[in-house]
Amino acid sequence: MTELTPEQQIAFEAAAFRRLVNHLRERNDVQNIDLMNLAGFCRNCLSNWYREAAEQAGVPLAKEESREIIYGMPYEEWRERNQREASAEQKAAFELNRPKAE
């Protein structure tokens, strides 16, 4: 296996993250509930992880700010443009698959 320096690892992870975010911005036809049902995370999860990482580094970031970073526009604008009402099947799958509170 190729040995990476810590700097290379960070740079490659950052590049992969940017590519994922750009891909999700381009694929606004894919609904968050579909992502949750298939992968267990969505754009909102990604924005929460981003905000948590910023806060761990001592950078306060509001929920709306982290969502705009991920969505590429204010969240409400994205919802108005792209979000569709979830079907009964999507909602049922979400309820079945979502993590249970412990």
N, C-alpha and C positions, 0 to 999 in steps of 0.2 A: 504494500500500500504506500502511496506517495505521502511523504512527510510534509506537512504544511507548517509554516510558521504561524504563530498566533495572529499576526497581522494579515497574512494571506487568508486564514480561516475567516476572520472578521470581514475582510473585503469580499470574499466569495459569498458568505452568508448575506451580506448587505445587498449584493448584486442579485442574488436569488430572490430576496425579499422584494426588491424594487420590481423585478420582473413579475412576481406573483401579484403585486398590487396593480401594476399596469394591466396585466391580464384580466384581473377582476373588474377593472374600470372599463375595459373594452367589452367584456362579456356581461353587460348590464341586463341581458336577457335571462341570465341565470339568477334566480331569486335566492335571497338569503335562506329561506326555509328549505330550498333544495340543497343548498350547501350543508346546512345543519343536518338534514336527513341522511345525506350521503357521506359526509366527511366529519360531522360532529363539531364543525366550526363554521363561522360565516364572517362577513365583512365587519360586523359589529364586534365579534370576538377578537378579530385582528386589531381593530382600533383600541379595544380594551387592553390587549397585550402591549401595544405600542405605548399607551398612556402609562401603564404600570412600569414599563422599562424606563420611561422618562422620569417618573416619580422616584424610582429607585436610584436614579442618577442625580436626584435633587432638583429636577426641572418640573415645576408644577405645570400640568397640562389639563385643560378642561375636557370633559367628555366630548363636547361639540367640536373642539379643536382637533382632537385625535381622529374623530370620525371624518372631518373634512380632509385630513391628511390622507386617509385611506380611500375615501370615496372620490376625492378630487373636486369636491364641491360641497356646499352645506348639505347635511344629511337630509333635511326636509326637502330640499330641491331635488335630490336624487330620488327620494321616495315619490314625489309628485310625478317625476318623469318616468320612472322605471318600475316601481313596485305595483304588483298586481295582487288582488285578493287571493289568499291561499285557498286551494280546493279543500274539500272535506277529506280527501285522501292524504293530502300534504299535512293537514292539521293532525290527523290520526297518527300518521307516521312520526310526526314530531313528538306527540305525547308519548308514544311507545318508546322512542329512542332517546329522549332527552334525559340527562343525568338526574337521578333522584336525589332530593335533599337528604342528607344524613342526619 
